[in-house]
Amino acid sequence: MDTEFMMFIKQFKKNRLAVLAFFVALALVFIALLGSRLTAFDPLSTNLDARLLPGFWADNYENMLGTDGLGRDLLARLLYGAKISLKVGYTVIIITAFVGIILGIISGYYGGILDMLIMRVVDIVLAFPPLLLALVIVAALGTGIEKAMLAIAIVYIPGLARIVRGSVLTVKELPYIEATLAMGGGHFWIMLRHVLPNIITPTVVYLTLLLGDAILYTAALGFLGVGIDPSIPEWGAMLSGGKDYLLLGKWWVTVFPGIMIFLAVLSFNLLGDGLREAMDAKLRV
Amino acid sequence: MRGKSSLFLMVFISVLLAFSVFGCAQEEAVNGDPAGQEDDIFIVARGTDAVTLDTNWAYYEGEIDLMYHLYEGLVEYIDDDLNVGPSLATEWSNSEDGTVWTFKLREGVKFHDGTDFNADAVVFTYERILQEDHPYANMGDWSYLDYLLGDVIAEVKAIDDYTVEFTLNNVFSPFLTYMGLYSQFIISPTAVQEYGDEFYKNPVGTGPYMMEEWKSEELTSMVLFDDYWDEKPAIEKIIWKVVPDASTRMMELQTGEVHAIKTILPEQFEVLTADPDINIVRMAGANIFYGSINHDAEPLGDVRVRQALMHAIDFDKLVESVYEGLGTRAINPMPPTVFGFNDDIVPYAYDPERAKELLAEAGYPDGFDLDIHTLSTARVYIGRPIDAAEIVADYLRAVGINPTVVVNEAATHFALISSYDYQLAFEGWYDVAHPNNFMRALVLEGMTNNYKPQELWDLSDMANATNDMELQEQYYREMQEIIHNDASMMPVAHNDYTAAVAGNVVDFRLDPIGNVILLGTYFE
């Protein structure tokens, strides 16, 4: 196990970009955990006398990154936003992983009519453009950040279910499964002990990539103004709230949330790519 | 990989979009602005298009501007206080008991299709809308004429070719004012007979301009009517161009693509004011942006809680920030420019301590959960509805209430308000600058807030049933006082109607209902 892990680390280190992404992602997690302690400002409290102030480039060292259209400190909102975006990301991953893996294993392992039923539903859901589907679900469920998370998870469950099913199909045919069955192992036992560990690699990769997507789609939903209380410092909603000021030269209201979304999405995606490459290499050995 | 490629796609598309916008602007500049080529063509850019051009069935924002150019009424507004003067009628009189109005019609007026204007045309216009069994009834989905006067007018009768008599069910004080409004304008009976259900695309009135072309969601053009009875306006041809995006509208004005734009955003105000080649036109609007309070939603039925909300919010600062100087703070359910406004009412002062006391008295010392619903996009009465709700939420948070801002797309928003499925919801009203349109049409008939005291209905009935202006004023002032004391709603602001015009445009007018009126406009 130790050597395997070391090998994995070695492989991962070869991908410089992924290593960089790992540290950026780590920094984001750090910000998300400590965000509220890094600033003296309340991200929700408006100050109508300090609207649209520029930041440090205009010698404003109190609001380092300036203030938004309602006079809220942009830095405070960005720091809080990290927590929200990551919370959304992880919640989506947990829901997707839980439902997707169960569906995929059942579908792949049992096959037959059950497989057909699940896969056809998966096909139907996959046929919709993801953002459109998320919008429809939010419209049906009503507003709120929890519903937005659920909507994004529903969009990604079919993809994971299908990947898991594919892997299960391969694993299922292997001799040791047959052997376990012959020794009297129950289906549930087999699924848990022998199938699940073998599908972890593709699942982890998918879910890491999903983290970036989930942040992006939450931002998109926030930008479109559905699902999320606009006072909550969600990066996408902040981006949207600032867009009318862009033409008037108040660029910071939009640019900084944009940079955060960019960094978060890119770093998690590169990290996911790196993980996949490293794990593939490990498997090949 | 998917995530990466969609991110890339997003960046790519935004770059592409940015280039296409700037690319267009440049291209037009190179080709020379069509606006400058002919002096007698006037191009106005507006955010919305008309759905119908039938004046008696029109009511959308994008339609009303056009009606004042294509059609005319028996009377017309001669000032911004909606006093009326002669138009298609030369004189009129009211019977002793106030229920019969007799109009003497102007002779020698022709419709655009050559038909003579006479008493039959007036009777046809009104009967088409008010009689359900009329052969040309129901040519639209909702009629403002029917809404305003359906229950008021008993009969419209031609006495002779140029005399018309309106018999009302009761005395109705806003009657003459309403007769100057677009929905009461006169249409050509022969055109309705000829076009039938297609009349909405082929409008025929007596106005100074006649229809040339209507490309839906793109443009409407109209040209001077040769046989117009009165002095003709200076502009030969008007093009009403549809440009939904406010930033694009501003850019088109700055590049000389259009001569005027209707509605500027608060945040554009500064930029446009600074531009020496552009003038801004403003008109105090007969509209209101307010918070509708559902009296059946806990705990808002308690007057102390409602008053606490009023004391908790610094409305002056809110209005200043959200409207950027293009709005006035609202105190009553109607704008101060409207007759009957009660200026003795002192608004609830910004006093968070008082708000907390009131909440404690009402049994909510620790506040309560409050959903604040707001619109996702700008309307004529508010440019930034989300900002307004967020500011209100923050003020309420400061007195211990726990607010959540819920942003709704317009259709959803109005649906949930009309089904009483809310606590506090921001919406607005824009209407004719007559007290009846605010104190009755809005407060009593329009708002779904479970607050309909009988004494308000009685006062409104009494105000409508007398032609005595002093009595009317007294009733309306009393209504506003009751509403204020009950804190039954949360008046926020009156939005100025705005437009911006090129520097050489003279006498471009906005009326108090926000319509663009080009009848006296010319180029310097």
Interface residues (C-beta under 8 A of the other chain):
Chain A: L44 S45 T46 L48 R51 G69 L70 T143 L209 L210 G212 D213 L216 G225 V226 D229 P230 S231 G241 D244 Y245 L247 L248 F262 V265 L266 F268 N269 L270 G272 D273
Chain B: M1 R2 G3 K4 S6 L7 M10 S247 L265 E267 Q268 E270 V271 D314 K317 L318 E320 S321 S376 R384 I386 D387 A389 E390 I391 A393 D394 R397 T404 V405 V406 V407 N408 E409
